Amino acid sequence: MSPSELWLFLPFGYALTILIETPILIIGLSRRHSIKKRLLAGVWLTACTYPIVTLVLPLLFNHDQRILYLLVAETFAPVAECVLFWLAFSQAEDPGSRAMWRDFIAIIIANLASFGLGEVLNAWDWFGLLG
C-alpha cells in the first residue's frame, strides 16, 4: 500500500480496532480500574500504537515480507500498550501483582482479537471496499 492508501485506511482501521478491543478491556482489565479508565484505555492505547502499526511499519517492510511485518507489528503493539498502561495506571504495589498480570493479559487478548479479525477481513478482501 502507498502512504496515501495507508492514511485513507487509518480512520476505518482505528475505529474497528477500538470497537474490538475496548469491550475486551472493559471486561478484562482488573476491577481496581474504573469503567472510565477502562474506556480510556481502549481508545488511548490504540491511539498510541495504531499509527505506528498502520503508517510506519508497513513502509519498512517489502510486500513479500508480510510475515515479518506481522511478527514485528503484533509484538510491538501489545508490548508497547502494556508498558504505556503500566506507566499511566500502575500503583506502588503493582510490580508482579495479580492485578498487573491480569491487565497485561487483557491487553494481549484484546490485541490478538483485533489482529485475528483484521486477518479474517483481509483474507475476505473486505478492506478493498475502501478503494
C-alpha positions as CSV (number, residue, x, y, z in Angstrom):
1,M,0.0,0.0,0.0
2,S,1.1,3.5,-0.7
3,P,1.4,6.1,2.1
4,S,-1.8,7.8,0.9
5,E,-3.7,4.5,0.9
6,L,-2.4,3.8,4.5
7,W,-3.7,7.3,5.6
8,L,-7.1,6.5,4.0
9,F,-7.3,3.3,5.8
10,L,-6.2,4.7,9.2
11,P,-9.6,6.1,10.5
12,F,-11.5,3.0,9.4
13,G,-9.0,0.6,10.9
14,Y,-8.6,2.7,14.1
15,A,-12.4,2.7,14.7
16,L,-12.7,-1.0,14.0
17,T,-9.8,-1.8,16.4
18,I,-11.4,0.3,19.2
19,L,-14.7,-1.5,18.6
20,I,-13.0,-4.8,19.0
21,E,-10.5,-4.1,21.8
22,T,-12.5,-1.8,24.1
23,P,-15.1,-4.3,25.2
24,I,-12.4,-6.8,25.9
25,L,-10.5,-4.3,28.0
26,I,-13.7,-3.3,29.9
27,I,-14.3,-6.9,30.8
28,G,-10.7,-8.0,31.2
29,L,-8.8,-5.2,33.0
30,S,-8.7,-5.6,36.8
31,R,-11.6,-4.1,38.8
32,R,-9.4,-1.6,40.5
33,H,-9.7,0.5,37.3
34,S,-12.9,2.4,36.9
35,I,-15.0,1.9,33.9
36,K,-13.9,5.4,32.8
37,K,-10.3,4.3,32.9
38,R,-11.0,1.1,31.0
39,L,-12.9,3.0,28.3
40,L,-10.0,5.5,28.1
41,A,-7.5,2.6,27.8
42,G,-9.5,1.2,24.9
43,V,-9.2,4.5,22.9
44,W,-5.9,5.8,24.2
45,L,-3.7,2.7,23.9
46,T,-4.8,2.1,20.3
47,A,-4.2,5.8,19.6
48,C,-0.6,5.4,20.7
49,T,0.3,2.2,18.8
50,Y,-2.1,2.0,15.8
51,P,-0.4,4.8,13.7
52,I,2.9,3.1,14.1
53,V,1.5,-0.3,13.1
54,T,-0.5,1.1,10.2
55,L,1.5,4.1,8.9
56,V,5.2,3.4,9.8
57,L,5.8,-0.3,9.9
58,P,4.3,-1.2,6.5
59,L,6.7,1.2,4.9
60,L,9.7,-0.5,6.5
61,F,8.9,-3.9,5.0
62,N,8.5,-5.1,1.4
63,H,5.2,-6.6,0.4
64,D,6.7,-10.1,0.3
65,Q,7.8,-9.7,4.0
66,R,4.2,-9.8,5.4
67,I,5.0,-12.5,8.0
68,L,8.0,-10.4,9.3
69,Y,5.8,-7.3,9.3
70,L,3.1,-9.1,11.3
71,L,5.6,-10.5,13.7
72,V,7.1,-7.1,14.4
73,A,3.8,-5.2,14.5
74,E,1.9,-7.7,16.6
75,T,4.7,-7.9,19.1
76,F,5.2,-4.2,19.2
77,A,1.6,-3.2,19.8
78,P,0.8,-5.3,22.9
79,V,4.2,-4.8,24.5
80,A,4.0,-1.0,24.0
81,E,0.4,-0.9,25.2
82,C,1.3,-2.9,28.4
83,V,4.2,-0.5,29.1
84,L,2.1,2.5,28.5
85,F,-0.8,1.2,30.6
86,W,1.6,0.3,33.4
87,L,3.2,3.7,33.3
88,A,-0.1,5.5,33.3
89,F,-2.2,3.4,35.7
90,S,0.2,1.4,37.9
91,Q,0.3,1.7,41.7
92,A,3.3,1.3,44.0
93,E,2.3,-2.3,44.9
94,D,1.8,-3.3,41.3
95,P,5.1,-4.9,40.2
96,G,4.4,-8.7,39.9
97,S,0.8,-8.4,41.3
98,R,-2.1,-10.5,40.1
99,A,-3.9,-7.3,39.0
100,M,-0.9,-6.2,36.9
101,W,-0.7,-9.5,35.1
102,R,-4.5,-9.6,34.6
103,D,-4.2,-6.1,33.0
104,F,-1.4,-7.3,30.7
105,I,-3.2,-10.4,29.7
106,A,-6.4,-8.4,28.9
107,I,-4.3,-6.1,26.7
108,I,-2.7,-9.0,24.9
109,I,-6.0,-10.8,24.3
110,A,-7.5,-7.5,23.0
111,N,-4.7,-7.2,20.5
112,L,-4.9,-10.8,19.4
113,A,-8.7,-10.3,18.9
114,S,-8.3,-7.3,16.7
115,F,-5.4,-8.9,14.8
116,G,-7.5,-12.0,14.2
117,L,-10.5,-10.2,12.9
118,G,-8.2,-8.0,10.8
119,E,-6.7,-11.0,9.2
120,V,-10.1,-12.5,8.5
121,L,-11.3,-9.3,6.9
122,N,-8.1,-9.0,4.9
123,A,-8.5,-12.6,3.7
124,W,-12.0,-11.9,2.6
125,D,-10.7,-8.7,0.9
126,W,-13.1,-6.5,2.8
127,F,-10.5,-3.8,3.2
128,G,-10.8,-3.4,-0.6
129,L,-14.1,-1.7,0.0
130,L,-12.2,1.5,0.7
131,G,-10.6,1.7,-2.7
